[in-house]
Amino acid sequence: MVSVIEVNELTKRYGTATAVDGLSFTVRPGRVTGFLGPNGAGKTTTLRMLLGLVGPTSGTAEVDGVPFRTRPRGLRHVGALLDAGDVHGGRGARAHLAALARTNRIPRARVGEVLAEVGLAEVAGRRVGGFSLGMRQRLGIATALLGEPPVLLFDEPLNGLDPEGVQWVRGLFRRLAAEGRTVFVSSHLMSEMEHTADDLVVIGRGRLIAAESLSAFAARSSRTAVTVRTPDEATLTGLLAAEGATIAPDGTGRLVAHGLAAPRIAELALRHRVLLHELTPHTASLEEAFMELTADSVEYLAGEPR
């Protein structure tokens, strides 16, 4: 099971407005990849082009080298949750899934299996119109899982879920990735992505900002620093400054260095026989890194509170 999402120079224009602008990235199997960006960044438009629901102005969006719309039984190849409310409210959950199973030639037994997996087995006969948002989200996840596809796309899957549901989804994504599936998740919840994602694709104003591991993205923040304590501050300060680092005392007898990783600081101290009593790296949180690195791409910026 090796299924790769490939987006190459993808562009979508609506009149004079450009929603997605020359976007290129790859999402690989066996990893949970978070898809992040400010409101209006073009995330949902990108996902819709991947699923063939919107045609690109130019460029390509493919799964395993072919556009998804060419797949005759799509749920066997890609499972997706884009809008939990996009379900006929008069149907029951079981009837909704059974209809999809028939049209995609999926065994009827899968309907009961996915309803049990998402916790909706006891309400399978109830009309979807009476479901809460959290229940609709669970039904949308069941729909994505129905065909046991190698690729899964989720747009804001945690909306409306209670803490137990959020924890369950986190474990589900990790399990799917461990099975070798390609898991691509768009979310505004940075704390959840920090716990769940291995890799990130970050966009702003339709353009790519980063496509790398979560740790590499967080390390790009200026808030990444190293705290050092030494009896020879003058010598160490000179060594680190010569390497391009910015150093300042923190008022507690320690130095805070920006722009140089802890292993390099340790190497310099050892080479020049500078005694270290403490060497502690501090990495920015995903939210801190995201806010800093996407600051120029925010379309709707709130003013200062009065």
C-alpha positions in Angstrom: 0.0 0.0 0.0 2.0 3.0 -1.3 -0.2 5.9 -2.2 1.3 9.4 -2.6 -0.5 12.7 -3.0 1.3 15.0 -5.4 0.3 18.6 -6.1 2.3 20.3 -8.8 2.1 24.1 -9.7 -1.6 24.0 -8.7 -3.5 27.2 -9.4 -7.1 28.2 -9.0 -8.5 31.6 -10.0 -12.0 32.9 -9.5 -12.2 35.9 -11.8 -9.5 38.3 -10.6 -9.1 36.5 -7.3 -6.5 33.8 -6.9 -7.4 31.2 -4.3 -4.4 28.9 -4.9 -1.2 30.1 -6.5 1.4 27.7 -8.0 1.2 25.3 -5.1 3.5 22.2 -5.1 4.0 19.6 -2.4 4.0 15.8 -1.7 2.2 13.9 1.0 3.7 10.5 1.7 2.2 7.3 3.3 2.9 6.1 6.8 2.8 9.7 8.1 0.1 12.1 9.4 0.5 15.3 7.5 -1.1 18.4 8.8 -2.4 21.0 6.3 -2.2 24.4 7.9 -2.8 28.0 7.0 -4.7 31.2 8.0 -8.4 31.6 7.1 -8.6 32.2 3.4 -5.3 30.5 2.7 -6.8 28.1 0.1 -6.8 24.9 2.1 -10.3 23.8 1.3 -10.0 24.8 -2.3 -6.9 22.6 -2.6 -8.6 19.6 -1.0 -11.6 20.1 -3.3 -9.3 20.1 -6.4 -7.6 16.9 -5.1 -11.0 15.3 -5.0 -12.0 16.6 -8.5 -14.9 18.7 -7.0 -13.2 21.9 -8.4 -11.2 22.0 -11.6 -7.8 23.8 -11.4 -7.1 26.8 -13.6 -3.6 25.2 -14.1 -1.4 22.6 -12.6 -2.2 19.1 -11.3 -3.4 17.4 -8.1 -3.1 13.6 -8.2 -3.1 10.5 -6.1 -0.8 7.7 -7.3 -0.1 9.7 -10.5 -3.7 10.1 -11.7 -6.5 12.6 -10.9 -9.0 11.2 -8.4 -12.0 12.0 -10.7 -10.8 9.2 -13.0 -11.4 6.6 -10.3 -14.7 4.8 -11.0 -15.1 3.6 -7.4 -13.5 6.5 -5.6 -14.1 5.4 -2.0 -11.8 2.4 -2.4 -8.9 4.8 -3.3 -9.5 8.0 -1.3 -11.7 8.5 1.8 -12.6 12.1 2.6 -14.4 14.3 5.1 -14.8 17.8 3.8 -18.2 19.0 5.2 -19.9 17.0 8.0 -23.2 18.7 7.1 -23.2 17.6 3.5 -25.5 14.6 4.2 -29.2 14.1 3.4 -30.9 14.9 6.7 -33.8 12.6 6.1 -31.7 9.4 5.8 -30.5 7.3 8.6 -26.8 6.8 9.2 -26.9 3.2 8.1 -28.9 3.9 5.0 -26.5 6.7 4.0 -23.5 4.4 4.3 -25.3 1.5 2.6 -26.0 3.6 -0.4 -22.4 4.6 -0.7 -21.3 1.0 -0.2 -23.5 -0.2 -3.1 -22.3 2.4 -5.6 -18.7 1.7 -4.7 -19.0 -2.1 -4.6 -18.0 -2.2 -1.0 -19.3 -5.2 1.0 -22.4 -4.4 3.1 -20.6 -5.8 6.2 -18.4 -2.7 6.2 -21.3 -0.5 7.1 -21.8 -2.1 10.5 -18.0 -2.2 11.0 -17.4 1.5 10.5 -20.5 2.5 12.5 -19.2 0.5 15.4 -15.7 2.0 15.0 -16.9 5.6 15.1 -19.4 4.9 18.0 -22.7 5.3 16.1 -23.9 1.7 16.1 -26.6 2.4 18.6 -28.0 5.3 16.6 -27.5 3.9 13.1 -31.3 4.0 12.3 -31.8 7.6 13.4 -32.2 10.3 10.8 -29.0 12.3 10.3 -31.0 15.6 10.5 -31.3 15.0 14.2 -27.6 14.4 14.8 -25.4 16.8 16.7 -22.4 18.3 15.0 -20.1 15.8 16.8 -22.3 12.9 15.6 -22.2 14.2 12.0 -18.4 14.4 12.2 -18.3 10.8 13.3 -20.5 9.8 10.4 -18.2 11.7 8.0 -15.2 9.8 9.4 -17.2 6.6 9.0 -17.8 7.5 5.3 -14.1 8.2 4.8 -13.2 4.8 6.3 -15.9 2.8 4.4 -13.8 1.6 1.5 -10.7 1.0 3.5 -8.8 3.4 1.2 -5.0 3.9 1.3 -5.5 7.7 1.2 -7.6 9.8 3.7 -8.3 13.5 3.6 -9.9 15.3 6.5 -11.0 19.0 6.6 -11.4 20.2 10.2 -12.4 16.8 11.5 -12.4 17.8 15.2 -15.1 20.4 15.0 -17.9 19.6 17.4 -16.2 16.6 19.1 -16.0 16.3 22.8 -12.6 15.6 24.6 -13.1 11.9 24.3 -13.9 12.2 20.6 -10.8 14.4 20.0 -8.6 11.8 21.8 -10.2 9.0 19.8 -9.6 10.8 16.4 -6.0 11.5 17.4 -5.4 7.8 18.0 -7.3 6.9 14.8 -5.0 9.1 12.7 -1.9 7.6 14.2 -3.2 4.0 13.7 -4.1 4.7 10.0 -0.6 6.1 9.4 1.0 3.1 11.2 -0.9 0.9 8.8 0.9 2.6 5.9 -1.9 4.9 4.8 -1.5 8.5 3.7 -3.3 10.8 6.1 -3.8 14.4 5.2 -5.5 16.6 7.9 -6.5 20.2 7.6 -7.1 21.8 11.0 -7.0 25.1 12.9 -6.3 23.3 16.2 -2.5 23.7 16.6 -2.4 21.9 19.9 -3.9 18.8 18.3 -1.6 19.0 15.2 1.3 19.3 17.6 0.3 16.0 19.2 -0.7 14.2 16.0 1.2 15.4 12.9 4.6 14.1 11.7 4.8 16.5 8.8 3.3 19.8 7.8 2.2 21.6 4.6 1.7 25.2 5.5 0.2 27.7 3.0 -0.7 31.4 3.1 -2.6 33.4 0.4 -2.6 30.3 -1.7 1.2 29.9 -1.8 3.4 27.4 -0.1 5.2 28.6 3.1 6.6 25.2 4.3 6.5 21.5 3.5 8.6 19.7 6.1 8.6 17.8 9.4 6.8 19.4 12.3 10.0 19.6 14.3 11.8 21.4 11.4 9.0 23.9 11.1 9.0 24.7 14.8 12.8 25.1 14.7 12.5 27.9 12.2 10.8 30.2 14.7 12.9 33.0 16.3 11.6 31.8 19.6 13.8 28.7 19.4 16.6 29.3 21.8 19.2 27.6 24.0 19.8 28.4 27.7 23.4 28.1 28.8 25.0 28.5 32.2 28.8 28.8 32.5 31.4 30.3 34.8 33.1 31.8 31.7 30.4 33.9 30.2 32.7 36.3 28.3 34.6 33.6 26.5 31.4 31.7 25.5 29.6 34.9 24.4 32.5 35.7 22.1 32.5 32.2 20.6 28.8 32.1 20.0 28.7 35.7 18.6 31.5 34.7 16.1 29.2 31.9 14.9 26.4 34.4 14.2 24.3 33.7 17.4 22.5 36.4 19.4 23.2 36.1 23.1 21.7 37.9 26.1 21.6 37.3 29.9 18.2 36.2 31.3 18.7 37.8 34.7 19.1 34.5 36.5 22.8 33.9 35.8 22.2 32.2 32.5 22.7 33.2 28.9 20.0 32.8 26.2 21.3 32.1 22.7 19.3 32.4 19.5 20.5 31.3 16.1 22.6 28.3 17.1 21.6 24.8 17.9 22.5 23.2 21.2 24.9 20.5 19.7 26.9 23.2 18.0 27.2 25.2 21.2 28.4 22.1 23.1 30.9 21.4 20.3 32.3 24.9 20.6 32.5 24.8 24.4 34.3 21.5 24.3 36.8 22.6 21.6 37.7 25.8 23.5 37.6 24.2 27.0 34.7 26.3 28.3 33.0 24.6 31.2 29.2 24.3 30.9 26.9 23.8 33.9 23.7 23.9 31.8 22.7 23.5 28.2 19.0 23.5 27.6 17.3 23.8 24.2 13.9 25.4 24.0 11.8 24.8 20.9 8.9 27.0 20.0 5.4 25.5 20.1 3.7 24.8 16.8 1.3 27.6 17.5 4.1 30.1 18.2 6.0 29.0 15.0 2.8 29.2 13.0 1.8 32.6 14.1 5.3 34.0 13.4 5.9 32.3 10.1 2.4 33.1 8.6 2.1 36.6 9.9 2.6 38.1 6.5 -0.1 35.8 5.0 -3.0 36.6 7.3 -5.9 37.9 5.2 -8.3 38.9 8.0 -6.3 40.6 10.8 -8.2 41.6 13.9 -7.5 45.0 15.5 -6.2 45.5 19.1 -8.9 45.1 21.7 -10.2 48.4 23.1 
